[in-house]
Every structure is written in C-alpha cells, then in structure tokens.
C-alpha cells in the first residue's frame, strides 16, 4: 500500500487554515421553514462534509431534536436565527457526543439564553465561543504536524516496502488517541453537570 501521507497532510493543513464558521450575519433576518433551514445548513457547512452526498442535517434529525427538547420548538413551523445557532452547536457536537450528553450540555444554555432579554443572548454567546475556536486552528495545525513527525520515528526497522503503511497507521493511532482522551474528558465534565450518573443515561439516535 503506497500512501503519500506528506502530500495528504499538506492538503489537510491547507484546508484547516481555511476553516470558517457561520456568522450570525450570514443567517437570514427572517424566520425560516424547515426546507429553508436544511438548505441553508447544507450550503454553509458543505466544506465539513466527508462525501458530497452527505447531509448536514435532515428534517428527521431536526424534528427529533425538537421532540426531545434539545432544540426549542419552532413557532408556527418557522425557525428563528437563534434556532439556527443552536442547530450549529448540535451539528458540531453530534459527531463526538451522545444525544443525552448534548442535551445535558445545551439545555442549560438554551434555558438561560434562548430569546433572552438580557445583555447576553444566543447570538452573543455563539460569537464569543466561535471566535475563540477560530484562534485554535494554528495550535491544532502545529499539534498535528508534531504527531506526524513522531509517527515518522516509528517502525524504523520495518522492511522498506512496509514502513510507509505502518507509519501511516501510527499517525492515525496518535490522532485517534488524542480524540479518545479529549472525548473522555468532555464526558466526565458533562457528567459533573448533573447528579445523574452515566448509568442513568440512555443514548438516543
């Protein structure tokens, strides 16, 4: 197996530098129907798709979020800018966290800041969080490069025809372990939000 990891990594690093997020100013100032919501999300988060045919959020997903109190219910079948901001948070969380974990994390936020009349509302909260995450890209790039360089030191005694694929495997393992540890940390932090232990939680697709 021949893997040009260096070229692949260069391409990934380049794409990371172009990462952007949906700005509140990108969201229409009028409430949207379901079809308009899915179209908007699909267009603005297309860069995060693994495959072109992948869907960002489907009608079934959104209905399920509202039905199970993860997303505040729409008003007369229309979704506000705040609904879309919550959906963006859900989209990023759902790749690594269970439904119940997202619910434990987001419900207190929506209860306090959704349609808030105070100084801090969902839009202000969203702007603050995503502006911080934008600043992390350079640090993430350096960390990925360090893990890649570490992987090149592995399997030094392997046959030449096997070394590339084994080092590629090491690189994936290093990245996966990093994600695993951070996921464990996030879950423990979320468990600390509630008196209910993880044994009382049921996952929901």
C-alpha positions as CSV (number, residue, x, y, z in Angstrom):
1,X,0.0,0.0,0.0
2,X,1.5,3.3,-1.1
3,X,0.3,6.3,0.9
4,X,1.6,9.8,0.2
5,X,0.9,10.9,3.8
6,X,3.1,14.1,3.4
7,X,1.0,15.4,0.5
8,X,-2.2,14.4,2.2
9,X,-1.2,16.2,5.3
10,X,-0.2,19.3,3.4
11,X,-3.7,19.3,1.8
12,X,-5.4,18.9,5.2
13,X,-3.3,21.6,6.8
14,X,-4.2,24.0,4.0
15,X,-7.9,23.2,4.4
16,X,-7.6,23.8,8.2
17,X,-6.3,27.2,7.5
18,X,-9.5,28.0,5.5
19,X,-11.9,26.8,8.2
20,X,-14.6,29.3,8.9
21,X,-17.8,29.3,10.8
22,X,-21.3,30.5,10.0
23,X,-21.5,34.1,11.2
24,X,-24.8,35.4,12.6
25,X,-24.8,38.0,9.9
26,X,-24.9,35.1,7.3
27,X,-28.2,33.9,8.8
28,X,-31.3,35.5,7.2
29,X,-33.1,38.0,9.3
30,X,-36.4,36.3,8.8
31,X,-37.7,33.1,10.3
32,X,-37.3,30.0,8.0
33,X,-39.4,27.0,7.2
34,X,-37.8,23.5,7.6
35,X,-36.8,23.2,3.9
36,X,-35.1,26.6,4.1
37,X,-33.2,25.6,7.3
38,X,-31.8,22.3,5.8
39,X,-30.9,24.1,2.6
40,X,-29.1,26.9,4.5
41,X,-27.2,24.5,6.7
42,X,-26.2,22.2,3.8
43,X,-24.9,25.2,1.8
44,X,-23.0,26.9,4.6
45,X,-21.4,23.8,6.1
46,X,-20.7,21.9,2.9
47,X,-16.9,22.1,3.5
48,X,-17.3,19.9,6.5
49,X,-18.8,17.0,4.6
50,X,-16.8,13.9,4.2
51,X,-18.7,12.9,1.0
52,X,-20.6,15.3,-1.4
53,X,-23.8,13.3,-0.9
54,X,-23.7,13.6,2.9
55,X,-26.4,15.6,4.5
56,X,-25.6,18.1,7.2
57,X,-29.0,18.0,9.0
58,X,-32.1,16.3,7.8
59,X,-35.8,17.1,8.6
60,X,-36.0,13.9,10.7
61,X,-33.0,15.0,12.8
62,X,-34.3,18.4,13.4
63,X,-37.8,17.1,14.3
64,X,-36.2,14.6,16.7
65,X,-34.2,17.4,18.4
66,X,-37.3,19.5,18.9
67,X,-39.4,16.5,20.0
68,X,-36.8,15.5,22.6
69,X,-36.3,19.0,24.0
70,X,-32.8,19.5,22.6
71,X,-34.0,22.3,20.3
72,X,-36.6,24.8,21.4
73,X,-39.8,24.2,19.3
74,X,-40.4,26.3,16.2
75,X,-43.0,29.0,16.2
76,X,-45.7,28.2,13.7
77,X,-43.4,25.8,11.9
78,X,-40.7,28.5,11.5
79,X,-37.2,28.6,12.9
80,X,-35.5,31.8,14.0
81,X,-31.9,32.9,13.8
82,X,-31.5,31.6,17.4
83,X,-32.8,28.2,16.3
84,X,-30.1,28.0,13.6
85,X,-27.4,29.0,16.1
86,X,-28.5,26.1,18.4
87,X,-28.6,23.7,15.4
88,X,-25.0,24.7,14.5
89,X,-23.8,23.8,18.0
90,X,-25.7,20.5,17.8
91,X,-24.1,19.7,14.4
92,X,-20.6,20.1,15.8
93,X,-21.3,18.2,19.0
94,X,-23.2,15.2,17.4
95,X,-20.1,13.8,15.8
96,X,-18.5,13.1,19.2
97,X,-21.1,13.2,21.9
98,X,-24.3,11.2,22.6
99,X,-27.7,12.8,22.3
100,X,-28.1,12.8,26.1
101,X,-24.6,14.4,26.6
102,X,-25.5,17.2,24.1
103,X,-28.8,17.6,25.9
104,X,-27.1,17.9,29.3
105,X,-24.7,20.5,27.8
106,X,-27.1,22.6,25.7
107,X,-30.3,22.6,27.7
108,X,-29.0,24.9,30.4
109,X,-27.7,27.2,27.7
110,X,-31.0,27.4,25.8
111,X,-33.0,27.8,29.0
112,X,-31.0,30.8,30.0
113,X,-30.1,32.5,26.7
114,X,-32.6,31.5,24.1
115,X,-34.9,34.5,23.5
116,X,-33.1,36.2,26.4
117,X,-33.9,39.8,27.1
118,X,-30.6,40.4,28.9
119,X,-27.3,41.6,27.5
120,X,-26.1,38.0,26.8
121,X,-28.2,36.1,24.3
122,X,-27.7,33.1,22.0
123,X,-26.1,35.3,19.3
124,X,-23.6,36.9,21.7
125,X,-22.8,33.5,23.2
126,X,-22.3,32.0,19.8
127,X,-20.0,34.8,18.7
128,X,-17.8,34.5,21.8
129,X,-17.4,30.8,21.6
130,X,-16.7,30.5,17.8
131,X,-14.3,33.5,17.8
132,X,-12.2,31.5,20.4
133,X,-12.3,28.3,18.4
134,X,-11.1,30.2,15.3
135,X,-8.0,31.1,17.2
136,X,-7.2,27.4,17.9
137,X,-6.6,26.5,14.3
138,X,-2.9,27.4,14.3
139,X,-2.3,25.5,17.5
140,X,-4.1,22.5,16.1
141,X,-2.0,22.6,12.9
142,X,1.2,22.6,15.0
143,X,-0.1,19.7,17.1
144,X,-1.0,17.6,14.0
145,X,2.5,18.3,12.5
146,X,4.2,17.2,15.7
147,X,2.2,14.0,15.8
148,X,3.1,13.4,12.1
149,X,6.8,13.9,12.8
150,X,6.5,11.5,15.8
151,X,4.9,8.8,13.6
152,X,7.9,9.0,11.2
153,X,10.1,7.8,14.1
154,X,8.2,4.6,14.5
155,X,8.9,1.2,12.8
156,X,12.4,2.3,11.9
157,X,13.4,-1.4,11.5
158,X,10.4,-2.4,9.3
159,X,11.0,-3.5,5.7
160,X,11.1,-0.5,3.4
161,X,8.0,-1.7,1.5
162,X,6.0,-1.8,4.8
163,X,7.4,1.2,6.6
164,X,5.1,3.8,4.9
165,X,1.9,2.0,5.7
166,X,3.0,1.2,9.3
167,X,3.9,4.8,9.9
168,X,0.6,5.9,8.5
169,X,-1.1,3.6,10.9
170,X,0.9,5.1,13.8
171,X,-0.1,8.6,12.7
172,X,-3.8,7.6,12.7
173,X,-3.4,5.9,16.1
174,X,-1.8,9.1,17.6
175,X,-4.6,11.3,16.3
176,X,-7.3,8.8,17.5
177,X,-5.8,8.5,20.9
178,X,-5.9,12.3,21.2
179,X,-9.6,12.4,20.2
180,X,-10.3,9.5,22.6
181,X,-8.7,11.2,25.6
182,X,-10.5,14.5,24.9
183,X,-13.8,12.7,24.4
184,X,-13.3,11.0,27.8
185,X,-12.6,14.4,29.4
186,X,-15.7,16.0,27.8
187,X,-17.9,13.2,29.0
188,X,-16.6,13.4,32.6
189,X,-17.1,17.2,32.6
190,X,-20.7,16.8,31.3
191,X,-21.3,14.1,33.9
192,X,-20.3,16.6,36.5
193,X,-23.1,18.9,35.4
194,X,-25.8,16.6,36.7
195,X,-26.4,14.5,39.8
196,X,-27.4,11.6,37.5
197,X,-24.6,9.3,36.8
198,X,-23.9,7.9,33.4
199,X,-25.6,4.7,34.4
200,X,-28.9,6.5,34.4
201,X,-28.4,7.9,30.8
202,X,-29.8,6.2,27.8
203,X,-28.4,7.0,24.4
204,X,-30.8,8.2,21.7
205,X,-30.1,8.1,18.0
